[in-house]
Amino acid sequence: METINQIAAPKGIRVIEDACQAIGAARNGVRAGGFAYTGCFSFFPSKNLGGFGDGGLITTHEPDLADRLRALRVHGSNSDYHHHLIGMNSRLDALQAAVLQVKLKYVEGWTNKRRLNAERYQQGFEDAGLLDRITLPYVDRANYHVYNQFTIRSPERDQLSAYLTQHGVGNKIYYPVPLHLQECYQELGYRNGQLPVSEKAAKEVLSIPIYSELTSEQITYVVETIKGFFQKS
Ligand SMILES: Cc1ncc(COP(=O)(O)O)c(C=O)c1O
């Protein structure tokens, strides 16, 4: 984020921080959502703080922008049925708010469990001698990681994914197509090969279970299954 802000600031570009997977994460003590003009969080059910459906939140340090966003959320109005902006219907549904309010109390504990699971994976993969076969998530020393995903990398990703599925281990590719190659952005004219780092990541990444209720036995099973895949190949 520091680098992105450094590029954007002299050009007067306002940065929107995508903190959707990062509630509670921090860098040098600054929480995710606090690094840019706005930060966006998702309450999609699979997030660390998830509702029973869709929802989200925007953060900002700018009081004027906060007022504007509050109005845009409810049809551009800040008093009933008087509209000074053209807004939208983006209120957080009361039912979702009720669920999120209860779950909010538990997020820190769930995050601690995710972090413990990540440590167990790290140790498990190291003990299994797999560190030269797969790449584990890199965590900068300044970062506090909340592990919405635990994403490993392997050039044999697709075969590994199929093997894990076959052996009952949930896994998913976040994300298979980099942004510049998405069909909806075709008119921007980007082609394969222009952003090689993103393209390589999209071919290699695989997320494995990390949710807070995962037991140490299940983590061992995931590690052993991955070991089995590489012994076989
Ligand atoms: C990094 C990231 N950004 C944005 C989103 C979109 O969130 P939502 O579906 O709540 O709009 C997601 C959700 O999957 C995400 O993981």
The ligand as an SDF file (V2000), in Angstrom:
LIG
                    3D

 16 16  0  0  0  0  0  0  0  0999 V2000
  -10.3360   -9.2030   -2.3530 C   0  0  0  0  0  0  0  0  0  0  0  0
  -11.8120   -9.0500   -2.6060 C   0  0  0  0  0  0  0  0  0  0  0  0
  -12.2930   -7.8980   -3.0890 N   0  0  0  0  0  0  0  0  0  0  0  0
  -13.6170   -7.7160   -3.3160 C   0  0  0  0  0  0  0  0  0  0  0  0
  -14.5220   -8.7200   -3.0760 C   0  0  0  0  0  0  0  0  0  0  0  0
  -15.9710   -8.4760   -3.3840 C   0  0  0  0  0  0  0  0  0  0  0  0
  -16.7610   -8.4430   -2.2400 O   0  0  0  0  0  0  0  0  0  0  0  0
  -18.3590   -8.4140   -2.3820 P   0  0  0  0  0  0  0  0  0  0  0  0
  -18.7440   -9.6540   -3.1190 O   0  0  0  0  0  0  0  0  0  0  0  0
  -18.8910   -8.3760   -0.9750 O   0  0  0  0  0  0  0  0  0  0  0  0
  -18.6800   -7.1690   -3.1510 O   0  0  0  0  0  0  0  0  0  0  0  0
  -14.0810   -9.9300   -2.5810 C   0  0  0  0  0  0  0  0  0  0  0  0
  -15.0360  -11.0210   -2.3260 C   0  0  0  0  0  0  0  0  0  0  0  0
  -14.9020  -12.1250   -2.7580 O   0  0  0  0  0  0  0  0  0  0  0  0
  -12.6820  -10.1150   -2.3480 C   0  0  0  0  0  0  0  0  0  0  0  0
  -12.2140  -11.2710   -1.8760 O   0  0  0  0  0  0  0  0  0  0  0  0
  1  2  1  0
  2  3  1  0
  2 15  2  0
  3  4  2  0
  4  5  1  0
  5  6  1  0
  5 12  2  0
  6  7  1  0
  7  8  1  0
  8  9  2  0
  8 10  1  0
  8 11  1  0
 12 13  1  0
 12 15  1  0
 13 14  2  0
 15 16  1  0
M  END
$$$$
